[in-house]
Amino acid sequence: MPAIIDSHVHFWQPAHLRYEWLADRPAINRPHQPAELSQAAAGLDLQQIVFVQADCAPEEGLKEVAWVSELAQNEPRIQAIVAFAPLEHEAEMPAYLEQLARFPLVKGVRRLIQSEGPGFAVRPNFIRGVQRLAEFNFSFDICIIHHQLAEVRQLVAACPDVSFVLDHCGKPNIKENIQEPWQTDLTRLTENAHVACKLSGLVTEADWSVWRPEALKPYIDHVLTVFGCDRVMFGSDWPVVELAATYQQWVQTAIRAVSHLSPQDQAHIFSHNAARFYRLG
């Protein structure tokens, strides 16, 4: 069983923060906090956790960071926070990022792109907002759907001083077994050396009720081929993963998917790469 640094965990407490999207996900529309994660990951060697913003109401983004920082006082495995920031609002950004920088656990930012229309990721104001992250040594988590990959390549190329990580392998259409143009676009994205990829979120891009590990294999294999084992990091996407699988099932699926690799490469994927990317202690 590998030592695990989980690069993609969410916590939420609907009584404390507002998450409009959870109304459409009743199966997970309840509190998910460190105690629930410990239960879900029981028996695994889960050593460190990267919290990723959970899409609460935008005006509560700083409140979310403060709340997770408090959780970390009693759950020392929480070693990094990827916070929300409204990067497209240029006038607000200097003060907002200064506030984020006051929280030692904040290592990066995520502003969801997946629900935005064409052109959002390459708007000049958004690009300038992402570029500003370099001033704080913040990384950027890219959360998109597969058809947005080509656009995101332009964003990444325009921000050479920012480290990027692609969440959920760019959300390929696994349910319908569509691999192109995702494969080609992903390969082109990897030409930018400052982009990594999370091995996460794949079961929820497959058929939730009948997915099989074999359906994920061509997608995982392609990610490993084009990014290499030094730029891929494991993430659970817990508790969203529970829409299609348990935490344990996804971990075991990921372990089997990389079992042909050397022990060193497996260690990179399950822990070392996340530690390096997010500058964990």
N, C-alpha and C positions, 0 to 999 in steps of 0.2 A: 504494500500500500504506500503510495508516494506521499511525501510531505506536500501539503497544498497551501498555496497562497491564492485565495479566491479573489480574482481581480474585478468581480462584478456582482456585488450584493446590494440589495435594496432593503431598507427598513421603512416601515410606515406605521403611523398611528392615526387612523381617521378621526379620532376624537380630538387630536391635537393640531393636525394640519389638514387642508382640503385637497383631495385628489379626485377631480371630476371624472377621470377616466376609469376609476375603479367601479363606478356605477354600472358599467357594462361588463364587469368581470366579477360577478358575485362569488365565484369559487375562491377568490383570494381577497375579497373585500372585507378584511378583518385585520386586527393588529398583527403585524409581523415585526418582531423585535429580536434582540440577541438570544433570548431564552428559546424562542421558537426555532431559530437557526441552529442552536446547539442540539436541539432535539432532532431536527431534520438531518444533521450531519453526524449524529452519534456513531462512534466507532471509527470515524475517519480522522486522519491526522491533519485537521484544519488548523493551521498555525497562525495565519494572518488574513485580514479581511480588508478589501477596498470597498468602501461605501460609494455607490453612485447615485446621484440625485434621482428621486423617485417621481418626478413630474408632479409635484404638488403645485398649488396655485403660484404663479410667477412672483407675486408680491410677497410670498412666504419663503422665498429661496434662502434668505439669510437666516430666517427662523429655523429652517430645516438644518442648516449647518450648525447652528448653536445647539439644537436638540441632539444631533448625532455626536457632537463633541462631548455633550454630557453623557450620552450612552457609553462613550469610549472610556470614561473614567471608571466604569464598572466592568467593561469588556475590553481588556487590553489588546485583544486581537485586532480591533479596529485600528488600523495604522495609517489610513489615508481616506480622504474625502474628495470625491469629484463633485463639485458644487454646480448648481445652476447659475448662469449669468445671462442677462438679456443683451448679448453682444452686439445686436443690431442697433441698440440705442446709444449712439456715440456720446451724447452729452452726459449720460449717466455713468458711463463705464469707468472713468478714472476713480471716482469716489467709491463705486461699487466694488471694484477689484481691490482697492485699498482696504475696504472692510473685510473682504475675504482673506486677504493676506494676514489679518490679525489672528486668524485661526490657524494654529500650527499644523493641523492635520490636513488642511486643504492643499492638495498637490495638483489639482487639475480642474477643468471646467467642462461641463456638457450643456450644450444648448441643442435640444432636439431639432433635427432637420427633417425627419421622416414624414411628418405631417404637413410640411410646407410645400407650396407650389413650385413649379419650375422657375429656376433662376435665383431662388433665395440664397443658396450657398455661395453664389458668385456676385451678390450685390456688393458694391464697393464699401458700403457702411459695415456690412457683416464681415467682410474680409479684414477691414481695418480693426474691427473689434477682436477678431481672432489673432491678428498680428500683435495686438497689445498684450496678449497673454505672455509673450516672451519677456516682457519687462518684469514679470513676477515669477518667472520660471514655472509657469503653469502649463500643463499639457492640455490637449483637447481630445475628448472622446467624441468620435463621429458616430452618430446613430442615424442611419438612413435605411431606405429600402433599396433593393438591388438596382432599380432603374435610375437611381440618383448617383450611382458610382462615377459616371463620366463627369458629371458636374463637380463632384467632390474632388476629383483629380485636379481641377483648376484651382480650387481653394487651397489644397495642400501645396501645390506648386507656388502659389502666391505667398506662402507663409513658411519660408525655409528655416526660420529660427524657432519654430514651434514644433514640439513633439506631438504626433498624432497617434491615436489607436482606434482602429475600426471595430466598433461593437458588433457582435453577433455575425461576424464574417460578411457584413453587408446585407444581411437578410435575404439570401437567395430563395427562390420559389421552389422549395423542396417538395411541398405538397403535390405540385404538378410535375415534379421531376424536370424542371426547366433549368438548364445549365448555361445556356448562352442567351444574351451577351454577358451574363455575370462573370463567367470564367475569363473572358477576354478583358473585360473592364477591370477585374481584380488584378490580373497580371500587369496591366498598365499602371495601376495604382502603386504596385510594389516597386516600380522604377524610382519612386521617391523613398530614399533610404530612411527618412525620418518618420515613417509610418509603420506601426505594428498592427497586430490583429488579435482580437479576442476569440478564442475557441469557446463560444458561448451562444446561447439563444437559438440553437439549431432545431431543437425538438419542437419549439413553438412555431417554427416555420414549416414544419412537416404536418402531417395529419395528426391532430392531437390524440385521437382515439385509437389509431391503428398504426402509428409510426413504428418502424423497425430500425435497428442500428445500420442495417445494410443500405437503407435509403439515405442515410447521412454520409456514408463512406466516400462517395465520389467528391462530395463537397469538402469534407475534411482533408482528403488526400490532396485536393487542388490547393487548399490553403497552405498546407505543409510544403508542397512543392514550390509555390511561388514566393511565399514569405520566408521559408526556411525556419529551422527550429529555434533560431535566435530572435525571431520577431513574432512569435506566437505565444500567447499566454492563456491559461485556463481561466474560465469564468463560469459561474453557475447560473447567473441571472435569476437567482433565488429572490423572492418567491414566485416570480413570473413563470419560472420553469414548471411550477406545480400545476399549471394548466394542462400540461402534457405528460409530465413525469415527476417522480420524486427526486430530491437532491441526490440520493444514493444511486438511483438509476442513471442519471446523467453522468455522475462521476464514473461509474463503472463503464458506461458507454465510451466516455472519453479515454479511459485507461486502455480499453481494448483497441480503440482506434489508433493509438500511438504505440501499441505494444511491440511493433516491429522495429521501433527506433532504439538506439543505444540508451542505456540507463542515464547517461549524461544528457542526452537530448530530451529525454522524458522529464528529467529534473528541471531543465530550462523551461519547458512548457508549463509544468505544474507549480513552479515556484520562482526560479531565478529571474526569469524575464520580467515578471510583474514587480519583483523587488527592485530591479534595476530601473524599470520604466517609471515607477511611482516613487522612487527614492525612499524606500521603506527602511526603517531602523532595524 
